[in-house]
Amino acid sequence: MKIIVPMAGRGSRLRPHTLTVPKPLIPVAGVPIVEQLVRDIADVVKQPIKEVAFILGDPAFFGDEIVNQLMVLAKKIGAQGKIYRQLEPLGTGHAIMCAESSLSGPAVVAYADTLIRAKFSLDPKADSIIWVKKVFKPEAYGVVQLNSEGAITELVEKPRSFVSDLAVIGIYYFKEIEKLKKELQAVLDEKLTHGGEYQINDGIKRMMNAGNLFLPGEVNEWMDCGNKQITLETNTKMLGFLEAEGKEMIHPSARIENTKIIPPCYVGPNVKIKNTSLGPGVSIGTGTVIENSAISHSLIQNNSRISNATLNQAMIGNHVTFDGKFTQISIGDHTEII
């Protein structure tokens, strides 16, 4: 099994945090988004992952340090990491075709800005499975249309009248991904674009027309990381799931003194916390120091120093120094507010 991860976008809705770090590498509940996504997919498919192919953008932003992090991530699940580049923003279909030499055999395509919780199994009868989540307002999403036997017959973007309430979340399984490769190549050859972009849906629809069986796989939870507010909500949800699963939430190297921790919280390696109320819904990255503060529903990354702060729904990057009484802040890397 392979996992194909298109992640060439710059994550502009999550700035300033994505000015220096790609969105999929921002940690949520102590783990980079893309690492958690890959782990979750591996748990669902219940097959050894042999390769993870990451499709990155311009090397000037997605440089050697990011490549090395992704190679380590793949190695953690026993897979080989491969790097491809999408140098022009030409859409989801084009991004997948940038990894052309990896498009063979069984594979999952997963866009790296979402987290999931799922328990379904891959149906061996299916040529493909599109992962979906039941939503309250399907008119705001792309949804699947099902026939009487429960197979997917169409993808409908933001339907004006009711089609179904199963929204496409951006994760797809293909028993033979070379079939998608063939159809996407035809889409590229025919220059079939939408707003100048080639879309994966056009390749999928061609597969459907060729008689391939598409089935839905419904996830229990679908969490976005699109902007600051949604990312903080996802962080709190993920902390709750990890706590319920019995995962270690406070690293043994953390030094915590005269501090009240209200779970769920994640405290990373070599963190120092003193005279503070922490939680609920707080993630603290490696090496961060917090003193004389009260922090809830917030995400603070690595090697930052926070003092005399009352923070709620705050997102703070790496190597930040903050001393103050602001609350709903969003501070990018290498910032000082003292």
N, C-alpha and C positions, 0 to 999 in steps of 0.2 A: 504493500500500500504506500502511496505517495500523498503528500499534502502540498498543494500549490497555494502560495500566499501572495497575492498581489498587494503591495504596500508602497507604491511609488508616490502617493499623494503627500502633500506637505502638512495636512491637518490644520488648515487656516482657521477653522472655527474654535480651535483650542489654543490659539495664541494668547499670551506670550510663551506658553510652555513648549510649543512645537517650533519655536524659532531656532532652538539648538538641539532638540531631541525629536526624532520622528514619533508621531502619536502612538504607533504600536509598541514602542519601547518605554512609554510612560508606565510606571508601576501602578497597579490597582490592587489593593489588599496585599501589598508587598511583592507582587509579581508583575513583570511587564505584560501588557495586554496580549501581545502576540504569543508569549510563552504560555500563558494561561489558556489561550484559545487552542493552541496546538495540543496541549495536554488533554483538554476536554474532548477534542476530536479523537485522539488516540483512545480515550476511555470508551467512547461510543462505538467506534468501529471494531474494537476488540481484535485487531490484527496488528502484527508488527509493522511499524512505520519504518520503511527502508530509506526514504528520502524526503526531505523538506526543501522545496524550491521557493526561494524568496525573490520576488520581482520588485526591484528597487528603482528609484529615480536617479537623478543626476548625482554622480560620484562626488561632486563638490559638497553636497549635503549628506548623502548616504555614503560616507567615506569608510576608511579601513577600520576604524573603531567600531562602527555599527556592523560592518560585515563580520568582524571577529565575535561580537556579541551574538549574532545570529548563528554562527557556526557552533558556538558553545551551546546555544539553545537546542539545536538539532541533536547534538551529541548527547544531551541530557536524556533524550528519549530513545537513544540507541540508533539514531538515523544519520545519514549523510546529508550535510547541508550543501545546497547549490545556490549560486547567486546569478540572477539575470537582471537586465536593465531595460526599463521603459523610459526612453529619453524624451518622448513627447507624450502629452496627455491626450491620447487618442482613444480612451474608453476601456471598458472592462474586457471586451473581447480581444482588443489589441494587446492588452496587458498579458492575458493568458498566452497568446501566441508568441510573446517575447520569450516564453519558457518552452519553446517548441520541442527541443530535444528531450525534455522530461515528460512530454505528453504521450505516455504509453502505459498500458496496464490499468489496474484499479487506482483511482485517485480521488481525493477530496479537494475541491477548490473552496477556499475560505478567505473572505475579505477581513482584514485585520483591524477592524474598528468595532468589534462586537464580542460579547462574552455570552456564554450559554450555560444552561444546566439541562441535560437530556438523558433519558434512559432507554430510548427505543433501540431496536436492533436493525441492522441492515437486512432488508428482505432479499433473499437470494434470487427471487424471480425478477427483480427490478433491474433494468438497464441503467437507471439513474434514480437517485432520490434527491428531492429538493427539500431542504429543511425549512420548516414553517413554524409560525406561532400564531395562535388565535388572538385577534385584536378586537378592540371595541369599535374602532372607526376605520374599517377597511378601505374607505374611500381615500384615505391619506397614504396608502401603501400600494406596492405592487403585490397582487394576490394570485393564487392559483385557482383555476377552474377545474372541477372534478367531474368525472362521469358517474354513472350509477354504480360502477364497480369500485369507485374510489381512486381511480387512476387520474393523473393530471393530463388534461387535454389542451390547456392554454394558460399563458401568463398574461395577466391584464394589469396594466399600470394605472393606478388611481382610478378605479372604476366609478363612473357616475351613477350607475345603478348596481344593486347588490349582485355580486358574482359568488363570493365566498368571504369568510372572515379569517382565512388562513393567509397570513402575510409572509412573503418571501424574505428570509433574514440574511441572505448572502452567503450561504454554505451549501455546497452541492457535492453529491457523490456520483461518480461515474464508474461503472464496472469496467468499461474500456474507454479511457479518456481519449484515445486516438479517434474515436467517432466524433467527439466534440471538435477535436483538432481539424478533422476533415471538413466539417461544416463551417467552422470559423474561417478556414482558409478560403472557402467559397464566398463567405461574406466579405472578406477582404478583397478577393479578386473582383467581386461585383461592385465594390466600393459602396456597400450598403451601410450608410451612416445615419446617425440621428444627432443633429447639431454638430456635425463634424466628428463624431465619435462612433467607434465600432462597439457594439454591445454583446455581452454573453447571451442575452435572451434570444438574439437572432440565430445564433448557433443552436441553442436548445430547441427552438421552434422547428428548425430544419430536422433535428433529430426526431422530434415527435412526428413530423410529417413522413419520416422514413420508417415509422412503425416501432420505434423504441419505446419501451414501457417506462414511464416516469411515475413514481409514487411519492406521496408526501411523508416526511418524517417530522413529527411534531415535537418541538422542544418544550420543556417545562418552564424554562426561564430564558428570556432574551433581553440582554442588557447592552445598551449603547454606550459609547464613549465619545460622542460627537462634540460636545462643548463642555465648559467647566461645570455647570450645574448638573448635567446628566452624568458626567464622569463621577462627581461626588456621590450622586445617588447610587451609581453602580458600585462604587467603592464600599458604601455602607451595606448594600445587598450582599456583595461577595464576602465581606467580613462575616456576615451572619451565616452564610452557607459554609464557609470554612470552619467556623466555630462549631456548627452543628455536626460537621463531619469529623470532628475531633482533631483537626490540624493544629500544629504548634503555632501559637499566635504571638508569644513573647519570646524572643530569642534569648537563650541562656547567657549570652555575653552582655546583654543590656544591664545597665546599672540604674536602678530605680530607687529613689530615696524620698520619703515623706510625700508620696504621691498616691492619689486615688485613681484607680483605673476602672472605668465603667465599660464593660464589654458590650459589643465586640470591638476589639482594637488589635491592630498589628503593630508590633514594635520590633524593628530590625536589629541586625548585629551592631554591637558597639555603640548603641544609643545610650545617652545619659539624660535622665529626667529627674528633676528635683523640685519639690514644693509646687506640685502641679496637679490639676484635675484633668484627666485624659479620658475622653469618650463621652458617649458612644460614637461608633462609626469613624474612628480615626486610624490612619495608617502613617507610620513614621519610618522613614528610610534609614539606611545604614549611616552610622556616624553622626547623626543629628543630635544636638544638645538643646534641651528645653528646660527653662527655669521660670519659676514664679508665674505660671500661666494657667489658663483654663481653656481647653481646646475640645471642641466637639464637631462631629460630621465634617472632618477636614482631611486633606491629603498633603503630607509634607514629605519631600523627597530627601535625597542624600546630602550629608555633610553641611546641613544648615544649622543656624543658631537662632533660637526663638526665646525671647525673654520678655517678662512683664506684659504678656499678650492675653487678650480675651478674644478667641477666634471661634467662629461658627461658619460653616460652609466656606472655608478658606482652602485655597490651593496654592502651595508654595513649592518652588522648584529646588534645584540643587545649588549648594554653595551660597545660600541666601542668609543675610543677617537682618533680623527684624526685631526691633524693640519699640513697642508702641501699643496703642489701644484701639486700632482699627479692628473691624470684625470680618466682613465678607470681602476678603481681599483675594487677589489673584496675582502672584508675583512670580516672574520668570527667573531663570538661572542667573547666578552671579550678580544679585541685586543686594544693595544695602539700604535699609530704612532704619535709621537710628536717631 
